[in-house]
Amino acid sequence: MTVQQSHTHKIILIALCLLTVIVGMMVFIAPSAIFPDPSWGFQVMHKMQAGGAFNITNKPDAADISKNHSEFLSWWSPGQYLVPYFFKSLFGVNDGRAAAITTMVCSLLGITGLYAFFKKADFAKHLAAISVLIIVVQQAFVVPYIFYNGGEVLLFGFLGWFLYGCISFDKIDWKLALFLLLSGWIGFFCKSSFLWMYGAGCLYLWLSLSQKKTAIIDWVKNGAWIGIPAVLSFSVIYWGYMAKGANPAGTSFGFKFSWEALSFPLASPLLTGFSLDDMLNGLITHSNAAILNHGWSLLVLSIAALLSVLLAVQIVRIVPNKSYALLFSVFYLLSILFFGYSFLKQANISYEGRHLRIIGLLITPGVVYLVSLSKLPVKIGFGLICLFITALSIRYFAPSYYQNATKNARGTSGIAQLFIDQPSLDQIMELDRKNNNAIFVFISPDLGLEINHNRYVILDPIGPDVKIEFDDYVHYGHAGPIFIMLPASYMGPKSNIIRKCFPGYKGFHMDMLSDKYVLYSAK
């Protein structure tokens, strides 16, 4: 190793950490918006701040809105709001700034954890640092600085350290058992989807620690050492949390064969390792306007799946550290089985690369190692691809941050509100201050975070076909004044439908809050 290479990793890591702190401070000054999933968790956080029980959401009962309906929020893991709650309580900041601190801390933990894992997997220090650099310049790393995504950023902060732990053990002892017990709880606390990764980690440890054993009894003993703490960890998670309410694993619409169900997890190395899914606004589930139609998306997905498999085979064959090769192989194969099965049975899991991000994290140092062995034109081409990805990430971050900082509305939560303008939000907060027995109705869960003195109902937006399942929307009974805030585009059939979903109220009065939003009220 040259002197220059010996310092390269330090320069890269220091630069990445400094950049993360700078961007984190920018978002602390002008907090990000928030994804719907953590919005529900933050609502629970507000209830807990007011003296409510752990992880219990209280909302108007659809059968009689004069009463409350309590529900254990088991659909999402609790870390998405408990970690910001910790920082909120510690520093006395609002929701938005607590989320900004959470994002910065988890990003720094992710950078250092992944570097430690790559180095433990015997990648040279400068290759490990370059691998982390490639991960940081991608849109998935930038997203939580624009939209706080809860479990996604928490899991990023933990995964590197979990993988480091998996690859560190070379013998069965109590330390391994303790690691498995605690890592299951910590990972689930970060994000519930960690459970399949936890299973992959347990399988890897069993294979890794048993592969040199010839007696079946040794494999059984190793399986017991790994299985008992794993089962105990999962049992506490299931009976103490998941079994108390609904969760994505319990929702399925029956088996239906589709090519994307098989090819999407196969293509995960390219979809998530090099931002292909993000760059195309999602091949199947679109984050914004679709760039490719369904036919072209399937073609690109098929090519990506083929190239991903070939790339994975080449990495496993050439990378010298066989523990890394086995770890990557186990996670990749198990992800194909888990997500392929879940997509085929139409589970409530979207076709988004973020669900398979760990495959992208795992394959990155392998790709960097292959490129390091290649000729100069390949290195240049790979560098240009990474620069292109970086440019797209900057193009995503800069205008989005500017929009959050200067254009989007902000209320008491501090979160940048996308689905209301400032004049309308000011009037909503004023109504909230003047009433204490009102019902507010929104079609976006983040707006509920601005209601501090009254109750609120969150309805799903109505699609362009103007069709709804009425039983999912209707709320019977009467409980003080009602204020329904809708986009001006809902004026007409959509607003009529929503008003009919509250049959206990008649004689609605309409006020234009601004040229973009309208308020329907009744007493």
N, C-alpha and C positions, 0 to 999 in steps of 0.2 A: 504494500500500500504506500502511495506517495504521501509526502507531507501535506500536499494540497487536499488529498482525499481524507486525511486524518482530521482535518478541520472542517471539511465540507458539512458533515452531519451536524456539527455544533452551530454553524452559521444558519443552516436551514431551520433547525429546531428553534433557535432563538428568534429568528425572523418570523416563523409561524406563530410562536407564542405571543410575540409583540403585536403582530397583526391581529390576532384574536382578541387581545386586550383592548386594542384601539377600537376595533369594530364593536366590541362589547360595550365600551364606554359610549360610543355613538348611539347605540341602541338603548343604553341606559338613559341617555338624555332625551331621546325620542323613541319610546318603546314601540315594539312591533305590533302588528295585528295578531290574531289568534285563530288557529284552526278550530272547527266545530267540536272535535273530540275533547280537547282540553277545556273548551268553554263549559262543557257539562261538569267537568271536574272542578273548575273554578266556582261554579254555582254551589257545589257542595262545600267548597272551602268557605264561601260566604256564610252558609248555614252553620258551619262549625264555629266560625268566628262569633256568630250570634248566640252560641251556646248549644247548638244542635249536636246530635250524636255523630260518631265517626262514620263517614262515608254514606250518610243518609241524605237523600234528596227529598225535600218537601215541596210539593206543588199543588195547585188547586185540583181537587178531585173531579174528573170528567163527569162523574155521575151526579155530583152536586158541588159546584164551585164555591159554595159557602164553607165547605170543609176542605181539609188538606189530605193529600194522599202521600204516604211515606214509602220510599223504596230504597233498597240497598243498591248502590251503583256498582254493580259487578261487571258491567260491560267493558269497562276500561280499568287498568291498574291504577292504584292510588298515587304513585309517585309523581304523576304529571301535575298534581296540584299540591301535594304535601311538601315537595322540595321547595317550590316557590313560597308556600305558606311558612316554611322555616325561615327563609330569607326575609319575608315580609314581617314576621314577628321579630326577627333579630335586628333589622335595620329600620323598621318603621316606614317602609316604602309602600307604594301602591302595587296593584296587581301587575301592571306593565313592567315596572322596574324590577319587581321580584322575578318575573319571567326572564328579563334581560340578564340578571345575575346568574340565574339557573343555566341559561344558554351558554354564557361565557365560561362558567365553571366546568360544565359538562364537556364543552369543546376542548378545553385545556386537558381535562382528564382523558378524553379520547385520543388526543394527539400523543400524549406521553404514554398512554397504555398501548396504543398500536405500535409505537416505536419500540417499546420494551418487548412486545410480542415478536415483532419482526426480527429484532436482534437475538432474542432467545431461540428463534427458528434458524439461526446461523446465517442470516443474510448480513453481508458486510454493512458496517455502520452507515456509509454513505448511500448504499442502496436502500437500506431501511428508511433513512431520512427522506430520500427522493420518493419512496413509496408513500410516505405520510404526506409529502407535498402534493402528490398527484391526488390523493384523497381530499385534501383541503381545498384544492382549486375547483372542485366540482360543485354543481348546484345543490346537491344533497346537503353539503356542509353549510351552504349559505342560507338555505331556506329558513331555518329557525331564527335568523336575524331579521327576517321579513315577516314570517308567520310563526309564532311560537307553536311548535308541534308536539309539545309534551313528551310522551313516551319515546318518540323517535330520538330526540336529542339526549334524553336520559340514557337510553340504551347505547347510543354511540359512546357516551362517557364510560360505560361499564364493559363493553364488549372486548376491548383490547386487553383489559386486565383479566377477564374471564378466560380468553384464549391463552394468555400468558400462563395462567394457572394450569390450564389443561395440559399444556405442552411441557410444564416444569416437572411433573411427577414421574419418577422412574421406579417407584416401589409403592406397595400397599401399606398404609399405616393410618393412624388416627388423624394425621394432618389431612390426608386425602378425604377421609370421611367428613371432617369438619368443613373442608373446602366445598364439597358437594352439597352439604346441608345448607350452608350460608349462601352460596352462589345461587342456588335455586330461589331462595327468598329475595335476595337482592335483585336478581335479574327480573323476576316477576314484578317486584315493586316498581322497577323502571318501566316495563312494558309487558303486557300479558303474553304477547306473541313470542317472548323469550323462551317459552316452555319447549317448543320444538328444537330450539338451539341447545337448550339444556339437555334434552334427550340425545342430541347429536354429540354433545360433549361427553356424556356418560358412555355412549357407545364407543367413541374414540378411545377413552381411557381404558375401557375393558379390552379392546383389541390391542392397544399399544402395550399394556402391561401383561397381556397373556400370550402375545404372539410367539414368544420364545419358549413357552411352556408346552410340553408334550403330553402331560397327563391331563385327562378330562377333569379330574378332581381339582386341579389347580385353576382351571378356567371357571369352575363352579365357585370356588372360594373367592376368586377375584370378582366374579359377578355378584356375590353376596356382599363383599366389602363396598362395592360401588352401588349396588341396587338398594340396600337397606337405607342408607342416608338419603338416596335419591327419592325413594318411595315415601320416606318420612317427610322430606321437604315438600314433595308434591301433595301429600295428604293434608298437611297444614294449609297449603295454598287452596286446595279444592274445598275442604270442609269449612275453613275459616273465611273464605272469600267467594270463590267462584260459585259454590252451590247455593249461595244466598240470593241469587238473582239470575237474570238472563245474561248470556254472553255469546259472542260470535260462534263459538263451537257448537252451540245448541240450535243454530239456525241453518236450515238446509232446504232447498227447493227440489230435491231429488236429482238422480243421476241424468246427465245429459252430455253426450260426447261432443267435444269441440276440439279443433286442432290447437287453438290458442291455449287450452287448458294443459296440454302436454308440452307445447313448445315454449310457453312463457317461462316456466322454471328452468327448462334446458338452456334458455338464452340468458339467464340471469347474470353470468359473468360479464357479458358485454352490456346488458341493460343497466346494470348497477355499478359495475366497475369502471365504466367509461361513459356514464351519463347518457347512453343512447335513448333510454326511455324518457328522460327529462328533456333532452334536446328536441325530441319530436312531440313534446307536450303529451306524452303518453301514447303508446301504440294501440292499446285497447281501451283503458280508462283515461280519458283526456283531462288534463289539469286546466287547459284553456281550449281555444278553438283547435280542432283537429287539423294537423298538417297533412296527414295522409288519409286517404279513404280506407275502408275496411279491407279491401282487396290488397292494396299496396302494403298496408300494415301487416297483414298475414305473410306476405312475401318477405318483407324485411325481417319479421320475427323468425321465419323459417331459416333465412340465411344466418341470422344472428345465433340461432340455436345450433346450427351445424358448425359455425366457426367457434362457438363457445366450447362445444364438446371437443373439437380438435385441439383448441388451445389448452383446455384442461388436461387432456391426455399428454400433450407435449410437456407441460409443466410437471406433471406427476412423474414422467419418465426421466426428465433431465435434472430437476432441482436436487441437489445433493442430500439435503436433510430429509430423510424418509419419514420422520415424525411429522414434519410440515406437510409432506405429500399425503400421508395417511389422514391427517386432520382435515385438509382441504377436500380429499376424496369423500370422507364420511359426511361432511357438512353438505357438499354438493349433491351427493346421491340421496341423502335423506331429505333435502329440500325439494328435489324432484318428486320423490314419493309423497311427501306431505302436501305440497302445494298442488301437485298433479291430482291427487285424490280429492283435495278440498275444492279445487276448481271444477272437477268433473261432477261432484255432488252438489255444485252450486252453493257452497257455503258463503256466508256473508263476509267474503274477503275480496277486496277489489284487485283488479289487475294493475297494480302499481309496483314499480321497482323498489320502493321503500321497504316493502315487506321482505325483500330478499337482499337487502343491502349488505348483510354479513358475507354473502358470497362475493360481492364486489370487493369488500375489505380484504377477504382472504386471498383472492387471486392477484391482487395488485402487486405484492412483492415478487410473486412468481413471474408475472409479465415483465416487470422491471429487470429481473435476473436474466430472463431470456433475451431481452433487448441488449443488456450489457455484454452478452456473448456474440451479438450480431455485428455485421459490418456497418461502416459509417452511414451509408444511405438509409439503412433501417433505423438507426439511432436518430438521424435527422427527421425522418418521417414520423417517428413516434413522438419526438419533441414537438413537431408542428401540430400533431393531433392534440397533445396536451395544452399547447398554447391556444388552440382553437376552443377547447373546452373551457380554459381560463377566461377567454374573451367573452364567451357566452355567459359564464357565471357573473362576470362584472356587468355585462349588459343586463342581466336579470336583477342584480343587487342595486346598482346605482339609481335607476329611475324608481324602483320599488321603495327604496329607503327614502328618497326625496318625496315620494307620494305620502308615505307614512308620516314623515317629519313635518311637511308643510301643507298638505291638502286634507288628509283624512281627519274626521272628527275625533275629539277626545272628551271623555267624561270623567267621573270620579275614579274609575278603574285605572285610568292612564293608558289603556289599550287603544291602539289605533282602530277606529271603527270604520269598516268598509261599507256597511249597508245603511248608513244614515249620514246626513250632512250636519255641520255644526249648528246651524239655526234650528233644525228639527230636534237635534239631541238636546240643545239647551231648553227647548220647550217641554220635552219629555221629562227631563230632570226637574224642571220647575213644577210640573204636575205631580211628580213623585214626592217632592218636598211638601206640597200643599195638601196631599191626601195621605190617609193611613189605612184605608180599607178598600182600596181600588184594585182592579185587575188590569194589568197591561198585557197586550197581546202582540207578539212579534213573530216574524218568520225567520229569524236568525238567532241562535242561542247566545252569541256574544253580547247582544243588546240587553239581555237580562242582567248582565253584570253591572249595568248602570242604574238598576233599580234597587234602592236601599231601604225604602220604607213601606213597600207594598209587595203584593204577590204578582206573578206574571205567568203567562202561558206561552210556550214556544210551539208553533205549528210548522210543519214542513211546507216549504214553498210549493205553490201550485204550478205544475208544468204547462207547457204551451198548448197541450190538448185540453186543458181546463177540466180534467177529470180527477176526482179524488175518491178515496174510500171514506164515505161520510162518517162511519162509526169511529174512524181513527182521528177525526177532527172535532166532532161535536162535543160540546161541554154544556151540560144542563145546569139549571139552577140560576140563582141570582146572589150577588155579594157586593153591594156597593157599586160605585161607578165603574164603567169599563172603558178602556182606551185602546183602540186597535190601530197600530201604526203600520202602514203599508206603503210600498213604492207607488208613485203616481201611475205607473203602468198597470197597476191592479184595478184602477178605476173601471167600473163596468162589471162584467160577469164574475171575475175573480173576487172582487170585494163583496159582491152580493153573496157569493158562496160562503165566504168567511163569516159574514155577519149572520147568516142563517145557521152557522155552527154554534151560535150562542142564543138559542131560542128563548131564554129567560129575559132577554133584553129587546125592547122595541123602540122605535123612534130615534134611530141613530142620527146624529148630527155630524156633518162633514166639515173639516177645516183643512185648508192647505197649509201645512207646516212650512213648506218651501215649494219651489217649482218641481221638486223631485219626490216629495213625500207628502202623504195625506194622513189625517187622523180622523177616525170614526169614533165618536163617543156617545155614550148613553148612560142615563142614571136610573 
